[in-house]
Amino acid sequence: MKYSIFLILFLVITVSTKNHPSSTNHSNHIHWIEFDQLASKIQQETRPVFISIYSEGCGWCKAMDKMAFKHPDIIRYINKHFYAIKWNSSTKYDVQLNGQTYQYTSERLFAAHNLTKFLVTNNGGGYIHYPAVAFLDEHFNRIEAYTGYKDAQKLDYLLRFINEKHYLTKSLSQFKTEYQSPIPPDVYSN
């Protein structure tokens, strides 16, 4: 009798957990890929590209890894709508993108991969601030980049702004007045 009750209880819990929205084949981490995988992935399914740009000694980059990139809503949204790349700005190997070869360069006051310069500053002048996130369209054209720490709420705004193509018709600040993120700000937000 006790065995039957235990078995029934186990089956009820198993079935209800299996049908719970948080358990429907979603990973608990972002599916990061490399640049050399991007072309074949886009041929299979077109999606925009999300790139997290960091440097080794960046404390705020590590904070984003621990906070924003671990938030279940952010993980689900990125995995569903983007190809995600984690890019170390000190990477030394060449990267081919849209027929252009990007290489690492070491200048006197500024050492970073030329791909980082393209993604963050669109090859313009100025310094690169970390962390940064950049977006490419399905044809590998640069859409936009945003620098500085982003908590899950701020990242949610950016992801939806880009994926839903609001950037074509309005500014990010306009979009923020129209969309209310369900994600609360974290303790590091200002």
C-alpha positions, 0 to 999 in steps of 0.5 A, a space after each residue: 500500500 505504501 509503495 503504491 502511494 509512493 509510486 502515484 505521488 512520484 508519477 504525479 510530481 514527474 508529470 507536473 514537473 515535465 509540463 512546467 514551463 521552466 522545464 521545457 527543453 531550455 538550457 540553464 546556460 547560454 549556448 555560446 558559439 565561435 565565429 567560425 561556426 556562425 556562417 553554417 549556423 545562419 545557413 541553417 536558421 537566420 537569426 541576429 548575432 549577439 556578441 558579449 565582448 570582454 577583457 581578461 581583467 574586467 571585473 564588470 565583465 565577470 559580474 555580467 557573467 555571474 548576474 545577467 548571463 545566468 538569469 533564466 529569462 535572458 538565457 531563454 531569450 538569447 538561446 531562442 532568438 540569437 546566435 551568441 558569441 563570447 569574444 575576448 578582445 585579446 584573442 590573437 587569431 584572425 577572424 573572417 567576417 563579411 569578406 574582411 579579415 580582422 587581426 589582433 594589433 598591439 598599439 602603444 596605448 591600445 591593444 585589442 583585436 581589430 574585430 573588437 574595434 569594428 564591433 564596438 566603435 565601428 572602426 571609429 576612434 576612441 577607447 573601448 570600454 568593457 564589458 560591451 555587447 554588440 549585435 550583427 544582423 543575419 548578413 553579419 552587418 553591424 547593427 549597434 554596440 553598447 558598452 558598460 555593465 548591463 544587468 538582466 533588465 537592461 540586457 532584456 531591453 537591448 535584446 528585444 530592441 534588436 531582435 524585434 527590429 525596433 532600432 529601425 524605427 525608434 531610439 532605445 530611449 523611446 523603446 524603453 518608454 513603451 516596453 516594461 521589462 518584467 525583470 527587476 534591476 539588480 543591486 549593481 544598477 544605477 
